């Protein structure tokens, strides 16, 4: 049990240090969007603005929204709009 609590504390500390990162990277943004859709774009904006609730909830319901969120985050997009046209390439 102590190892689990220590792991959670270390994870929380590392997540708290994430906004201090110097530059957004594509790998980190992709992982964030894969876990919570919309967070990769939010990370690319420097954690500014409101949390992307609609994209996050929609991404957990529809895998296509999650995939488009990951692709947008990898391409460095910072918009908070929900992209519905999954067949088109993300625009910068």
N, CA, C and O atoms as CSV, one atom per row, in Angstrom:
chain,resi,resn,atom,element,x,y,z
A,1,UNK,N,N,0.824,-1.200,0.000
A,1,UNK,CA,C,0.000,0.000,0.000
A,1,UNK,C,C,0.868,1.264,0.000
A,1,UNK,O,O,0.521,2.276,-0.610
A,2,UNK,N,N,1.998,1.178,0.697
A,2,UNK,CA,C,2.882,2.345,0.747
A,2,UNK,C,C,3.454,2.663,-0.631
A,2,UNK,O,O,3.641,3.831,-0.972
A,3,UNK,N,N,3.733,1.623,-1.427
A,3,UNK,CA,C,4.271,1.848,-2.771
A,3,UNK,C,C,3.237,2.516,-3.668
A,3,UNK,O,O,3.584,3.363,-4.492
A,4,UNK,N,N,1.980,2.145,-3.515
A,4,UNK,CA,C,0.912,2.754,-4.322
A,4,UNK,C,C,0.763,4.226,-3.968
A,4,UNK,O,O,0.653,5.078,-4.850
A,5,UNK,N,N,0.760,4.518,-2.680
A,5,UNK,CA,C,0.622,5.916,-2.241
A,5,UNK,C,C,1.831,6.727,-2.692
A,5,UNK,O,O,1.681,7.864,-3.139
A,6,UNK,N,N,3.039,6.147,-2.578
A,6,UNK,CA,C,4.241,6.858,-3.026
A,6,UNK,C,C,4.183,7.115,-4.526
A,6,UNK,O,O,4.567,8.191,-4.985
A,7,UNK,N,N,3.704,6.132,-5.299
A,7,UNK,CA,C,3.569,6.324,-6.739
A,7,UNK,C,C,2.578,7.415,-7.089
A,7,UNK,O,O,2.819,8.204,-8.003
A,8,UNK,N,N,1.459,7.469,-6.370
A,8,UNK,CA,C,0.472,8.522,-6.605
A,8,UNK,C,C,1.032,9.898,-6.267
A,8,UNK,O,O,0.804,10.861,-7.000
A,9,UNK,N,N,1.767,9.994,-5.156
A,9,UNK,CA,C,2.351,11.280,-4.762
A,9,UNK,C,C,3.369,11.737,-5.808
A,9,UNK,O,O,3.385,12.909,-6.185
A,10,UNK,N,N,4.212,10.826,-6.276
A,10,UNK,CA,C,5.203,11.185,-7.304
A,10,UNK,C,C,4.505,11.618,-8.589
A,10,UNK,O,O,4.925,12.582,-9.229
A,11,UNK,N,N,3.430,10.904,-8.972
A,11,UNK,CA,C,2.672,11.285,-10.160
A,11,UNK,C,C,2.048,12.658,-10.044
A,11,UNK,O,O,2.058,13.431,-11.003
A,12,UNK,N,N,1.507,12.968,-8.880
A,12,UNK,CA,C,0.894,14.282,-8.667
A,12,UNK,C,C,1.948,15.379,-8.727
A,12,UNK,O,O,1.709,16.439,-9.305
A,13,UNK,N,N,3.109,15.131,-8.136
A,13,UNK,CA,C,4.189,16.121,-8.177
A,13,UNK,C,C,4.653,16.351,-9.612
A,13,UNK,O,O,4.871,17.491,-10.021
A,14,UNK,N,N,4.804,15.268,-10.378
A,14,UNK,CA,C,5.234,15.423,-11.766
A,14,UNK,C,C,4.186,16.149,-12.600
A,14,UNK,O,O,4.537,16.957,-13.459
A,15,UNK,N,N,2.897,15.874,-12.359
A,15,UNK,CA,C,1.845,16.578,-13.101
A,15,UNK,C,C,1.830,18.051,-12.722
A,15,UNK,O,O,1.529,18.899,-13.562
A,16,UNK,N,N,2.142,18.364,-11.496
A,16,UNK,CA,C,2.215,19.757,-11.074
A,16,UNK,C,C,3.376,20.486,-11.716
A,16,UNK,O,O,3.317,21.700,-11.911
A,17,UNK,N,N,4.441,19.754,-12.051
A,17,UNK,CA,C,5.606,20.365,-12.691
A,17,UNK,C,C,5.415,20.535,-14.185
A,17,UNK,O,O,6.168,21.275,-14.818
A,18,UNK,N,N,4.427,19.869,-14.765
A,18,UNK,CA,C,4.218,19.916,-16.218
A,18,UNK,C,C,3.985,21.334,-16.746
A,18,UNK,O,O,4.539,21.659,-17.796
A,19,UNK,N,N,3.197,22.207,-16.085
A,19,UNK,CA,C,3.012,23.549,-16.626
A,19,UNK,C,C,4.294,24.380,-16.657
A,19,UNK,O,O,4.347,25.400,-17.343
A,20,UNK,N,N,5.315,23.963,-15.932
A,20,UNK,CA,C,6.565,24.702,-15.895
A,20,UNK,C,C,7.465,24.325,-17.065
A,20,UNK,O,O,8.513,24.941,-17.259
A,21,UNK,N,N,7.075,23.328,-17.844
A,21,UNK,CA,C,7.896,22.865,-18.963
A,21,UNK,C,C,8.173,24.019,-19.922
A,21,UNK,O,O,7.328,24.892,-20.121
A,22,UNK,N,N,9.365,24.011,-20.510
A,22,UNK,CA,C,9.787,25.113,-21.366
A,22,UNK,C,C,9.019,25.169,-22.672
A,22,UNK,O,O,8.587,26.246,-23.084
A,23,UNK,N,N,8.841,24.043,-23.328
A,23,UNK,CA,C,8.171,24.043,-24.629
A,23,UNK,C,C,7.292,22.803,-24.745
A,23,UNK,O,O,7.615,21.738,-24.218
A,24,UNK,N,N,6.196,22.964,-25.432
A,24,UNK,CA,C,5.296,21.831,-25.656
A,24,UNK,C,C,5.934,20.885,-26.669
A,24,UNK,O,O,6.503,21.321,-27.670
A,25,UNK,N,N,5.833,19.583,-26.397
A,25,UNK,CA,C,6.369,18.619,-27.351
A,25,UNK,C,C,5.236,17.746,-27.867
A,25,UNK,O,O,4.225,17.551,-27.192
A,26,UNK,N,N,5.418,17.230,-29.059
A,26,UNK,CA,C,4.364,16.461,-29.723
A,26,UNK,C,C,4.059,15.170,-28.990
A,26,UNK,O,O,2.895,14.776,-28.908
A,27,UNK,N,N,5.067,14.501,-28.456
A,27,UNK,CA,C,4.846,13.247,-27.749
A,27,UNK,C,C,4.027,13.433,-26.486
A,27,UNK,O,O,3.102,12.666,-26.217
A,28,UNK,N,N,4.367,14.446,-25.716
A,28,UNK,CA,C,3.616,14.724,-24.492
A,28,UNK,C,C,2.178,15.123,-24.789
A,28,UNK,O,O,1.254,14.698,-24.096
A,29,UNK,N,N,1.994,15.939,-25.819
A,29,UNK,CA,C,0.645,16.353,-26.193
A,29,UNK,C,C,-0.173,15.163,-26.678
A,29,UNK,O,O,-1.368,15.079,-26.393
A,30,UNK,N,N,0.451,14.241,-27.407
A,30,UNK,CA,C,-0.257,13.062,-27.901
A,30,UNK,C,C,-0.687,12.165,-26.750
A,30,UNK,O,O,-1.805,11.650,-26.747
A,31,UNK,N,N,0.188,11.974,-25.778
A,31,UNK,CA,C,-0.160,11.141,-24.625
A,31,UNK,C,C,-1.287,11.777,-23.834
A,31,UNK,O,O,-2.215,11.086,-23.412
A,32,UNK,N,N,-1.218,13.077,-23.628
A,32,UNK,CA,C,-2.290,13.750,-22.897
A,32,UNK,C,C,-3.626,13.626,-23.615
A,32,UNK,O,O,-4.652,13.390,-22.977
A,33,UNK,N,N,-3.625,13.783,-24.938
A,33,UNK,CA,C,-4.876,13.680,-25.684
A,33,UNK,C,C,-5.378,12.252,-25.763
A,33,UNK,O,O,-6.583,12.027,-25.871
A,34,UNK,N,N,-4.472,11.280,-25.712
A,34,UNK,CA,C,-4.907,9.883,-25.724
A,34,UNK,C,C,-5.565,9.499,-24.405
A,34,UNK,O,O,-6.500,8.698,-24.383
A,35,UNK,N,N,-5.084,10.064,-23.320
A,35,UNK,CA,C,-5.659,9.769,-22.007
A,35,UNK,C,C,-6.920,10.595,-21.774
A,35,UNK,O,O,-7.942,10.064,-21.339
A,36,UNK,N,N,-6.851,11.873,-22.060
A,36,UNK,CA,C,-7.998,12.774,-21.892
A,36,UNK,C,C,-8.092,13.650,-23.128
A,36,UNK,O,O,-7.350,14.625,-23.249
A,37,UNK,N,N,-8.990,13.324,-24.048
A,37,UNK,CA,C,-9.096,14.089,-25.297
A,37,UNK,C,C,-9.262,15.589,-25.034
A,37,UNK,O,O,-10.042,15.999,-24.175
A,38,UNK,N,N,-8.528,16.381,-25.776
A,38,UNK,CA,C,-8.578,17.829,-25.645
A,38,UNK,C,C,-7.448,18.382,-24.801
A,38,UNK,O,O,-7.099,19.555,-24.937
A,39,UNK,N,N,-6.871,17.573,-23.938
A,39,UNK,CA,C,-5.811,18.059,-23.056
A,39,UNK,C,C,-4.517,18.334,-23.805
A,39,UNK,O,O,-3.725,19.170,-23.370
A,40,UNK,N,N,-4.284,17.651,-24.917
A,40,UNK,CA,C,-3.079,17.909,-25.698
A,40,UNK,C,C,-3.073,19.302,-26.295
A,40,UNK,O,O,-2.045,19.980,-26.296
A,41,UNK,N,N,-4.223,19.730,-26.805
A,41,UNK,CA,C,-4.328,21.105,-27.324
A,41,UNK,C,C,-4.230,22.116,-26.188
A,41,UNK,O,O,-3.647,23.188,-26.350
A,42,UNK,N,N,-4.792,21.778,-25.064
A,42,UNK,CA,C,-4.732,22.643,-23.885
A,42,UNK,C,C,-3.280,22.774,-23.423
A,42,UNK,O,O,-2.841,23.855,-23.029
A,43,UNK,N,N,-2.542,21.666,-23.475
A,43,UNK,CA,C,-1.111,21.669,-23.146
A,43,UNK,C,C,-0.338,22.531,-24.133
A,43,UNK,O,O,0.564,23.271,-23.739
A,44,UNK,N,N,-0.685,22.441,-25.423
A,44,UNK,CA,C,-0.018,23.256,-26.440
A,44,UNK,C,C,-0.289,24.743,-26.239
A,44,UNK,O,O,0.526,25.573,-26.641
A,45,UNK,N,N,-1.419,25.096,-25.625
A,45,UNK,CA,C,-1.734,26.497,-25.323
A,45,UNK,C,C,-1.043,26.973,-24.062
A,45,UNK,O,O,-1.187,28.137,-23.689
A,46,UNK,N,N,-0.295,26.106,-23.394
A,46,UNK,CA,C,0.362,26.491,-22.150
A,46,UNK,C,C,-0.591,26.469,-20.971
A,46,UNK,O,O,-0.429,27.246,-20.029
A,47,UNK,N,N,-1.589,25.587,-21.007
A,47,UNK,CA,C,-2.603,25.411,-19.962
A,47,UNK,C,C,-3.457,26.660,-19.778
A,47,UNK,O,O,-4.066,26.844,-18.724
A,48,UNK,N,N,-3.506,27.515,-20.786
A,48,UNK,CA,C,-4.313,28.741,-20.709
A,48,UNK,C,C,-5.721,28.455,-21.216
A,48,UNK,O,O,-5.913,27.578,-22.059
A,49,UNK,N,N,-6.686,29.175,-20.716
A,49,UNK,CA,C,-8.069,29.004,-21.134
A,49,UNK,C,C,-8.777,27.948,-20.309
A,49,UNK,O,O,-8.214,27.385,-19.369
A,50,UNK,N,N,-9.998,27.696,-20.671
A,50,UNK,CA,C,-10.829,26.744,-19.935
A,50,UNK,C,C,-10.489,25.311,-20.326
A,50,UNK,O,O,-9.973,25.061,-21.415
A,51,UNK,N,N,-10.781,24.378,-19.433
A,51,UNK,CA,C,-10.578,22.964,-19.723
A,51,UNK,C,C,-11.549,22.544,-20.822
A,51,UNK,O,O,-12.716,22.931,-20.768
A,52,UNK,N,N,-11.115,21.767,-21.818
A,52,UNK,CA,C,-11.975,21.368,-22.943
A,52,UNK,C,C,-12.938,20.232,-22.567
A,52,UNK,O,O,-12.746,19.090,-22.983
A,53,UNK,N,N,-13.958,20.545,-21.792
A,53,UNK,CA,C,-14.889,19.529,-21.294
A,53,UNK,C,C,-15.627,18.807,-22.409
A,53,UNK,O,O,-15.757,17.583,-22.369
A,54,UNK,N,N,-16.111,19.538,-23.400
A,54,UNK,CA,C,-16.913,18.923,-24.468
A,54,UNK,C,C,-16.078,17.913,-25.245
A,54,UNK,O,O,-16.542,16.807,-25.524
A,55,UNK,N,N,-14.858,18.284,-25.592
A,55,UNK,CA,C,-13.994,17.368,-26.339
A,55,UNK,C,C,-13.580,16.181,-25.477
A,55,UNK,O,O,-13.452,15.065,-25.980
A,56,UNK,N,N,-13.371,16.411,-24.193
A,56,UNK,CA,C,-12.976,15.327,-23.296
A,56,UNK,C,C,-14.098,14.297,-23.146
A,56,UNK,O,O,-13.855,13.096,-23.263
A,57,UNK,N,N,-15.291,14.750,-22.896
A,57,UNK,CA,C,-16.430,13.831,-22.737
A,57,UNK,C,C,-16.756,13.175,-24.076
A,57,UNK,O,O,-16.981,11.966,-24.136
A,58,UNK,N,N,-16.783,13.960,-25.141
A,58,UNK,CA,C,-17.079,13.411,-26.463
A,58,UNK,C,C,-16.036,12.407,-26.920
A,58,UNK,O,O,-16.367,11.437,-27.602
A,59,UNK,N,N,-14.777,12.628,-26.550
A,59,UNK,CA,C,-13.710,11.718,-26.933
A,59,UNK,C,C,-13.804,10.373,-26.243
A,59,UNK,O,O,-13.387,9.354,-26.794
A,60,UNK,N,N,-14.344,10.367,-25.052
A,60,UNK,CA,C,-14.520,9.088,-24.356
A,60,UNK,C,C,-15.733,8.334,-24.879
A,60,UNK,O,O,-15.829,7.119,-24.706
A,61,UNK,N,N,-16.650,9.036,-25.510
A,61,UNK,CA,C,-17.826,8.387,-26.095
A,61,UNK,C,C,-17.527,7.905,-27.514
A,61,UNK,O,O,-17.877,6.782,-27.879
A,62,UNK,N,N,-16.885,8.749,-28.306
A,62,UNK,CA,C,-16.609,8.441,-29.714
A,62,UNK,C,C,-15.096,8.356,-29.950
A,62,UNK,O,O,-14.399,9.358,-29.794
A,63,UNK,N,N,-14.583,7.192,-30.317
A,63,UNK,CA,C,-13.140,7.068,-30.548
A,63,UNK,C,C,-12.621,7.946,-31.683
A,63,UNK,O,O,-11.438,8.287,-31.701
A,64,UNK,N,N,-13.470,8.313,-32.616
A,64,UNK,CA,C,-13.031,9.184,-33.710
A,64,UNK,C,C,-12.667,10.571,-33.195
A,64,UNK,O,O,-11.723,11.187,-33.689
A,65,UNK,N,N,-13.406,11.067,-32.208
A,65,UNK,CA,C,-13.090,12.367,-31.617
A,65,UNK,C,C,-11.763,12.282,-30.876
A,65,UNK,O,O,-10.963,13.216,-30.920
A,66,UNK,N,N,-11.527,11.154,-30.191
A,66,UNK,CA,C,-10.260,10.982,-29.488
A,66,UNK,C,C,-9.097,10.959,-30.477
A,66,UNK,O,O,-8.066,11.588,-30.238
A,67,UNK,N,N,-9.256,10.248,-31.568
A,67,UNK,CA,C,-8.200,10.165,-32.571
A,67,UNK,C,C,-7.920,11.534,-33.197
A,67,UNK,O,O,-6.764,11.902,-33.402
A,68,UNK,N,N,-8.975,12.278,-33.496
A,68,UNK,CA,C,-8.759,13.608,-34.073
A,68,UNK,C,C,-8.104,14.535,-33.058
A,68,UNK,O,O,-7.326,15.411,-33.437
A,69,UNK,N,N,-8.406,14.356,-31.774
A,69,UNK,CA,C,-7.763,15.150,-30.736
A,69,UNK,C,C,-6.280,14.840,-30.647
A,69,UNK,O,O,-5.460,15.746,-30.502
A,70,UNK,N,N,-5.930,13.557,-30.734
A,70,UNK,CA,C,-4.516,13.162,-30.706
A,70,UNK,C,C,-3.791,13.735,-31.921
A,70,UNK,O,O,-2.691,14.271,-31.784
A,71,UNK,N,N,-4.388,13.630,-33.103
A,71,UNK,CA,C,-3.757,14.161,-34.316
A,71,UNK,C,C,-3.593,15.680,-34.247
A,71,UNK,O,O,-2.563,16.214,-34.659
A,72,UNK,N,N,-4.607,16.373,-33.727
A,72,UNK,CA,C,-4.506,17.827,-33.579
A,72,UNK,C,C,-3.392,18.197,-32.605
A,72,UNK,O,O,-2.642,19.144,-32.844
A,73,UNK,N,N,-3.284,17.451,-31.509
A,73,UNK,CA,C,-2.255,17.750,-30.512
A,73,UNK,C,C,-0.855,17.512,-31.075
A,73,UNK,O,O,0.060,18.295,-30.822
A,74,UNK,N,N,-0.690,16.437,-31.834
A,74,UNK,CA,C,0.618,16.144,-32.428
A,74,UNK,C,C,1.011,17.219,-33.424
A,74,UNK,O,O,2.189,17.561,-33.530
A,75,UNK,N,N,0.039,17.759,-34.158
A,75,UNK,CA,C,0.324,18.803,-35.146
A,75,UNK,C,C,0.519,20.183,-34.523
A,75,UNK,O,O,0.808,21.146,-35.233
A,76,UNK,N,N,0.364,20.286,-33.212
A,76,UNK,CA,C,0.612,21.552,-32.535
A,76,UNK,C,C,-0.566,22.501,-32.516
A,76,UNK,O,O,-0.391,23.686,-32.232
A,77,UNK,N,N,-1.760,22.016,-32.808
A,77,UNK,CA,C,-2.928,22.894,-32.780
A,77,UNK,C,C,-3.209,23.341,-31.356
A,77,UNK,O,O,-2.978,22.603,-30.398
A,78,UNK,N,N,-3.708,24.556,-31.237
A,78,UNK,CA,C,-4.028,25.105,-29.924
A,78,UNK,C,C,-5.490,25.507,-29.815
A,78,UNK,O,O,-5.889,26.102,-28.814
A,79,UNK,N,N,-6.290,25.197,-30.815
A,79,UNK,CA,C,-7.696,25.598,-30.775
A,79,UNK,C,C,-8.456,24.736,-29.773
A,79,UNK,O,O,-8.071,23.606,-29.473
A,80,UNK,N,N,-9.544,25.302,-29.270
A,80,UNK,CA,C,-10.355,24.551,-28.312
A,80,UNK,C,C,-11.666,24.078,-28.931
A,80,UNK,O,O,-12.558,23.614,-28.221
A,81,UNK,N,N,-11.784,24.193,-30.247
A,81,UNK,CA,C,-12.989,23.749,-30.932
A,81,UNK,C,C,-12.968,22.251,-31.174
A,81,UNK,O,O,-11.905,21.640,-31.287
A,82,UNK,N,N,-14.140,21.676,-31.250
A,82,UNK,CA,C,-14.286,20.248,-31.495
A,82,UNK,C,C,-14.298,20.008,-32.993
A,82,UNK,O,O,-15.126,20.577,-33.703
A,83,UNK,N,N,-13.379,19.164,-33.489
A,83,UNK,CA,C,-13.298,18.884,-34.923
A,83,UNK,C,C,-14.138,17.650,-35.219
A,83,UNK,O,O,-13.847,16.563,-34.721
A,84,UNK,N,N,-15.178,17.818,-36.028
A,84,UNK,CA,C,-16.092,16.730,-36.351
A,84,UNK,C,C,-15.733,16.071,-37.678
A,84,UNK,O,O,-16.054,14.901,-37.885
A,85,UNK,N,N,-15.078,16.790,-38.577
A,85,UNK,CA,C,-14.739,16.215,-39.884
A,85,UNK,C,C,-13.472,15.369,-39.758
A,85,UNK,O,O,-12.366,15.837,-40.025
A,86,UNK,N,N,-13.657,14.127,-39.351
A,86,UNK,CA,C,-12.543,13.237,-39.060
A,86,UNK,C,C,-11.759,12.856,-40.312
A,86,UNK,O,O,-10.590,12.485,-40.212
A,87,UNK,N,N,-12.369,12.939,-41.466
A,87,UNK,CA,C,-11.740,12.485,-42.700
A,87,UNK,C,C,-10.755,13.485,-43.259
A,87,UNK,O,O,-9.967,13.133,-44.136
A,88,UNK,N,N,-10.767,14.712,-42.787
A,88,UNK,CA,C,-9.858,15.719,-43.320
A,88,UNK,C,C,-8.622,15.838,-42.422
A,88,UNK,O,O,-8.650,15.489,-41.242
A,89,UNK,N,N,-7.565,16.329,-43.005
A,89,UNK,CA,C,-6.330,16.530,-42.249
A,89,UNK,C,C,-6.491,17.727,-41.327
A,89,UNK,O,O,-7.158,18.697,-41.687
A,90,UNK,N,N,-5.892,17.674,-40.145
A,90,UNK,CA,C,-5.985,18.827,-39.241
A,90,UNK,C,C,-5.248,20.026,-39.821
A,90,UNK,O,O,-4.201,19.873,-40.450
A,91,UNK,N,N,-5.784,21.193,-39.613
A,91,UNK,CA,C,-5.159,22.415,-40.103
A,91,UNK,C,C,-4.469,23.114,-38.952
A,91,UNK,O,O,-4.903,23.027,-37.804
A,92,UNK,N,N,-3.397,23.805,-39.270
A,92,UNK,CA,C,-2.648,24.513,-38.223
A,92,UNK,C,C,-3.156,25.884,-38.019
A,92,UNK,O,O,-2.638,26.616,-37.175
